[in-house]
Amino acid sequence: MAITNEIPAEIVKRDYAEIIIAGVTGLTLAFAAIFLCVVPITNIAGARDFVVFWATGQQLVHHGNPYDANAMMLVERAAGLPPQDGAMFMRNLPWGLPLAYPLGFIGLRPAALLWSLALLACLLLSVRSIRRMHGCPDNYLHWLGVSFAPALLCLMMGQTTLFALMGYVSFLALHQRRPFAAGASLWLCALKPHLFLPFGIVLLAWIVVSKSYKVLAGAAFALATSCAALTLLYPAAWREYAQMMRKAGIESAHIPCISVALRFGLRPQNVAFTYLPAAMACTWALVYFYSRRQSWDWVANGSLILLVSLLAAPYSWVYDDCVAIPALLHGAYITKSRILLAVAACASVILEAELLTGVKIQTYFYLWTAPTWLLWYVAATHIKEIESRYEQIAIPVSAS
């Protein structure tokens, strides 16, 4: 009997698809690596969002007010913030100030490099952890997460959403075996709480139903610790933060997200409309959780909750979409559709191309991103369900 060395066409097709994904995503990673090399030797550090965290650290170390417009503007201008930009503030809730405090002891460029490396570590560790949750499959799909355009944008701008991503992934990885640590890791999500509103509501319901009170204790401990540190660093933080937010005029900003676009399209003067999608999403999330409460799986069921949370956030920027990585990778690992995987890679590349060609992130042009990630995930899981049904009803036919 002759033995053939032919490789099945399906395997060849799969390998070619994964090689294409690896090639495309590898190019974006190379771009990020070049960026990290450029940061220490140029003035780019002072021209991106990172400067506000560095300036906040400088104010805290020198016992200044991190919400004083004049003081912040002097520090940020000296660091290289463009003249056309006004004073920038750290709009994260005050319990996030201890995160910026160490930056006050370091010069601008080394601080920018260390901050960027910390963000990159959060991205790489998050993707690695997600891959381990899915059994470390022998493919290149995790590269989709590492090279996800919103994550790279977050890295280049020096924003804190990658810290929030790390907190969410840590919760997913630890909530069963180390619930207290899982709860403590949610402090990182509290840096951007508006991105996790339906998730937070379902989390509280899950804690009550499953009696996972150690998770709640861990979260309370982390928040209490950060608030205690805040009291030592700047006791007037909450009062000054409230005054800054009243003067910031964020309610009049045209932020490119569904909630803000809805308000300006229906009733621009009614700020409450901004929170309508989040309220509806929270209601839906509770119903969704209740029907699955006995078999709830945070990796599978929580992915949809996370994407809906991102879609309905009261405000978000395109770099905040990096928190969608756990859900998108989960969809990528469970689907067998190579077309869907190619669509995910192409959508990320298209978004990166738009950013590189100079389309400003303040425009409504980026409204398509959050709905796209949600629709892609729904398609991936729907195809998986159809495949599972066919496998269950398939009747094996034995060769005669």
C-alpha positions in Angstrom: 0.0 0.0 0.0 1.4 3.4 -1.0 1.8 6.0 1.7 1.1 9.6 0.7 2.5 12.7 2.3 -0.3 15.0 1.2 -1.5 17.4 3.8 -5.3 17.9 4.0 -6.5 21.0 2.3 -8.3 22.2 5.5 -5.1 22.1 7.5 -3.2 24.0 4.8 -6.0 26.6 4.6 -5.9 27.0 8.4 -2.1 27.3 8.4 -2.1 29.9 5.7 -4.8 31.9 7.5 -2.8 31.9 10.7 0.4 32.8 8.9 -1.4 35.8 7.3 -2.7 36.8 10.8 0.8 36.5 12.2 2.3 38.6 9.4 -0.2 41.4 9.6 -0.1 41.6 13.4 3.7 41.3 13.4 3.9 44.5 11.4 1.8 46.4 13.9 4.0 45.1 16.7 7.1 46.3 14.9 5.6 49.7 14.8 4.9 49.7 18.5 8.5 48.6 19.1 9.8 51.5 17.1 7.7 53.8 19.1 9.2 52.5 22.4 12.6 53.2 21.0 11.7 56.7 20.0 10.2 57.8 23.3 13.5 58.3 25.3 15.2 60.3 22.6 12.5 62.7 21.4 10.0 65.2 22.8 7.0 63.0 22.0 6.5 62.2 25.7 5.2 65.7 26.4 2.9 65.8 23.4 0.8 62.8 24.4 -1.7 62.1 27.1 1.0 60.6 29.3 2.1 64.2 30.2 -1.0 64.7 32.4 0.0 61.7 34.6 3.6 62.9 34.9 2.5 66.4 35.7 0.0 65.0 38.3 2.9 63.1 39.9 5.0 66.2 39.9 2.3 68.2 41.7 1.7 65.5 44.3 5.4 65.1 45.1 5.9 68.9 45.5 2.7 69.2 47.5 0.8 71.0 44.8 -2.8 70.8 43.6 -3.1 68.3 40.7 -6.4 70.0 39.8 -5.1 73.6 39.6 -5.3 74.7 36.0 -2.6 77.2 36.1 -0.1 75.0 37.9 -0.8 72.0 35.7 -0.5 74.1 32.5 3.0 75.4 33.5 4.2 71.9 34.1 2.6 70.5 30.9 3.8 73.3 28.7 7.4 72.9 30.0 7.1 69.2 29.2 6.2 69.9 25.6 2.3 70.0 25.5 1.3 71.8 22.3 0.3 75.5 22.9 -3.2 74.9 21.3 -4.1 72.5 24.1 -5.5 73.7 27.3 -4.6 72.4 30.8 -5.1 68.7 31.1 -6.1 66.9 34.2 -6.2 63.3 35.4 -9.9 62.7 35.2 -9.7 59.2 36.8 -11.4 59.2 40.2 -9.0 60.5 42.9 -8.3 57.0 44.2 -6.2 56.6 41.1 -3.8 59.4 42.1 -1.4 57.0 43.9 -0.7 55.4 40.5 0.7 58.7 39.2 2.6 59.6 42.4 5.9 57.7 41.6 6.2 59.6 38.3 6.9 62.7 40.3 10.3 61.4 41.3 11.4 60.7 37.7 12.3 62.9 34.8 9.9 63.2 31.9 11.6 60.9 29.3 12.6 58.1 31.6 9.2 58.3 33.2 7.6 58.0 29.8 9.7 55.0 28.9 8.9 53.2 32.2 5.2 54.1 31.9 5.1 52.7 28.3 6.9 49.5 29.4 4.4 49.1 32.2 1.5 49.5 29.8 3.1 47.1 27.3 3.6 44.5 30.1 -0.1 44.8 31.0 -1.0 44.1 27.4 1.4 41.1 27.0 0.5 39.6 30.4 -3.2 40.0 29.7 -3.0 38.3 26.4 -0.8 35.5 27.8 -3.3 34.9 30.6 -6.2 34.8 28.3 -4.4 32.3 26.1 -3.7 30.1 29.2 -7.4 30.2 30.1 -8.1 28.6 26.7 -5.5 25.9 27.1 -2.6 27.5 25.3 -3.7 26.5 21.8 -0.9 26.0 19.3 -1.7 28.8 16.9 -1.2 32.5 16.3 -4.6 33.8 17.4 -3.2 35.5 20.5 -1.4 37.9 18.2 -4.7 39.4 17.4 -4.9 40.7 21.0 -1.3 41.8 21.2 -1.6 43.9 18.0 -5.1 45.1 18.6 -5.2 48.7 17.3 -7.0 50.3 20.3 -4.4 48.7 22.6 -1.5 50.0 20.6 -3.1 53.5 20.5 -3.5 53.3 24.3 0.1 52.4 24.6 1.3 55.3 22.3 -0.9 57.9 24.1 0.1 56.6 27.5 -3.5 56.2 28.7 -4.5 54.0 31.7 -7.0 51.7 30.0 -4.4 48.9 29.6 -4.2 48.9 33.4 -7.9 48.4 33.5 -7.6 45.5 31.0 -5.0 43.9 33.3 -7.3 44.2 36.2 -10.2 42.6 34.4 -8.1 39.7 33.0 -6.6 39.1 36.5 -10.2 38.8 37.9 -11.0 36.3 35.2 -7.9 34.3 36.0 -8.2 34.4 39.8 -11.9 34.5 40.7 -12.1 30.7 41.3 -8.9 29.9 43.1 -7.9 33.2 44.7 -11.1 35.2 45.1 -9.6 37.9 47.5 -6.8 38.6 45.0 -9.4 38.6 42.2 -11.4 41.3 44.0 -8.3 43.4 44.7 -7.3 43.3 41.1 -10.6 45.0 40.2 -9.1 48.2 41.7 -7.4 48.6 38.3 -10.9 48.5 36.6 -11.9 51.2 39.0 -9.5 53.5 37.2 -12.1 53.5 34.4 -15.4 52.6 36.1 -17.6 54.0 33.4 -16.4 51.3 31.0 -17.6 48.5 33.4 -21.1 49.6 34.6 -23.2 46.5 33.4 -20.3 44.3 34.4 -20.2 45.8 37.9 -24.0 45.3 38.3 -23.7 41.7 37.3 -20.6 41.2 39.4 -22.5 42.3 42.5 -25.4 40.0 41.6 -23.0 37.1 41.0 -21.3 37.7 44.4 -24.7 37.5 46.2 -25.9 34.4 44.2 -22.6 32.5 44.5 -21.8 33.8 47.9 -18.3 34.9 46.7 -17.9 37.5 49.4 -14.1 37.2 49.3 -14.2 38.9 46.0 -16.1 41.8 47.5 -13.7 41.9 50.4 -10.7 42.1 48.1 -12.2 44.9 46.1 -13.1 46.8 49.3 -9.7 46.3 50.7 -8.0 47.6 47.6 -10.2 50.7 47.4 -9.8 51.4 51.1 -6.0 51.1 50.8 -5.9 53.5 47.8 -8.1 56.0 49.6 -5.9 55.8 52.7 -2.9 56.5 50.5 -4.7 59.4 48.9 -5.5 60.9 52.2 -1.7 61.0 53.0 -0.8 62.3 49.6 -3.4 65.0 49.1 -6.3 65.2 51.6 -8.3 67.7 49.6 -8.3 65.5 46.5 -12.1 64.7 46.4 -13.1 68.4 46.9 -10.7 69.7 44.3 -11.6 66.9 41.9 -15.3 67.8 42.2 -14.5 71.5 41.5 -12.4 70.6 38.5 -15.1 68.4 37.0 -17.7 71.1 37.3 -15.4 73.5 35.4 -14.1 70.9 32.9 -17.1 71.2 30.5 -16.9 67.5 29.7 -20.7 67.5 29.2 -20.2 69.8 26.1 -17.4 67.7 24.6 -18.3 65.7 21.5 -16.8 62.4 22.6 -17.0 59.8 19.8 -19.1 57.1 21.5 -22.7 55.9 21.2 -24.0 57.5 24.4 -22.7 61.0 23.7 -23.8 60.8 20.0 -27.3 59.8 21.1 -27.6 62.8 23.5 -26.4 65.3 20.9 -28.7 63.8 18.3 -31.8 63.8 20.6 -31.5 66.3 23.4 -28.1 68.0 23.6 -29.0 70.0 26.8 -30.2 66.9 28.7 -27.0 65.3 30.2 -29.1 62.4 31.6 -29.5 61.1 28.1 -25.8 60.2 28.2 -26.6 57.6 30.8 -29.7 56.1 29.1 -27.8 53.4 27.2 -25.9 52.4 30.3 -29.1 52.1 32.3 -30.7 50.0 29.6 -27.6 47.9 29.4 -27.5 47.3 33.1 -31.1 46.2 33.1 -30.5 43.8 30.2 -27.3 42.5 31.9 -29.2 41.6 35.1 -31.9 39.7 33.1 -29.1 37.9 31.1 -27.3 36.9 34.3 -30.4 35.8 36.1 -31.3 33.3 33.4 -27.8 31.8 33.5 -27.0 32.3 37.2 -26.7 28.5 38.0 -24.1 27.9 35.3 -22.5 31.3 35.0 -19.1 31.4 33.4 -17.2 34.7 33.5 -15.0 33.8 30.5 -17.8 32.9 28.2 -20.9 34.7 29.6 -18.9 37.7 30.9 -17.5 38.4 27.4 -20.8 39.5 26.1 -21.4 41.6 29.2 -18.1 43.3 28.8 -18.7 44.2 25.1 -22.2 45.6 26.0 -20.6 47.6 28.8 -18.1 49.1 26.4 -20.8 49.9 23.8 -23.1 51.6 26.4 -20.4 53.5 28.3 -21.4 57.1 29.2 -18.3 58.2 27.5 -15.3 56.4 26.0 -12.5 56.9 23.4 -11.3 54.5 20.8 -8.3 53.5 22.9 -10.7 52.3 25.6 -11.8 49.5 23.2 -8.7 47.6 24.3 -10.8 46.2 27.2 -12.6 44.2 24.5 -9.5 42.0 24.0 -10.6 39.2 26.3 -14.0 38.9 24.6 -12.5 39.0 21.1 -9.9 36.4 21.9 -12.5 34.2 23.4 -14.6 34.5 20.2 -11.5 33.8 18.1 -10.6 30.7 20.1 -14.1 29.1 19.9 -14.9 29.9 16.3 -13.8 27.8 13.4 -14.6 30.5 10.8 -11.4 31.7 9.2 -13.3 34.4 7.5 -14.3 35.9 10.8 -10.7 35.8 12.0 -9.6 37.6 8.9 -12.4 40.2 9.5 -11.2 40.8 13.0 -7.6 41.3 11.8 -8.6 43.5 9.0 -10.9 45.7 11.2 -7.9 46.3 13.6 -5.6 47.1 10.7 -8.2 49.5 9.1 -8.5 51.3 12.4 -4.8 51.6 12.8 -4.5 52.9 9.2 -7.2 55.6 10.0 -5.2 56.7 13.1 -1.9 56.8 11.2 -3.4 58.9 8.4 -4.3 61.6 10.8 -8.0 61.1 11.5 -8.3 62.7 15.0 -9.8 60.5 17.7 -12.2 63.3 18.7 -14.3 62.8 15.6 -17.5 60.7 15.3 -15.8 58.7 12.6 -14.8 56.2 15.2 -18.4 55.4 16.3 -18.2 52.1 14.3 -15.6 50.5 16.5 -17.5 49.3 19.7 -20.6 48.1 17.7 -18.2 46.2 15.4 -16.5 44.3 18.2 -19.9 43.4 19.7 -21.4 42.2 16.3 -18.3 40.3 15.5 -18.4 38.4 18.8 -22.1 37.7 18.4 -21.4 36.3 15.0 -18.5 34.1 16.3 -20.6 32.6 19.1 -23.6 32.2 16.9 -21.6 30.2 14.4 -20.2 28.1 17.3 -23.7 27.3 18.5 -24.8 26.2 15.0 -21.7 24.0 14.7 -22.4 22.4 18.1 -26.0 21.7 17.1 -25.0 20.0 13.9 -22.4 17.9 15.8 -25.1 16.7 18.2 -27.6 15.7 15.5 -25.0 14.2 13.1 -25.3 10.5 12.6 -22.0 8.7 12.1 -22.0 6.6 9.0 -19.7 3.5 9.0 -18.0 2.5 5.9 -19.3 -0.8 4.5 
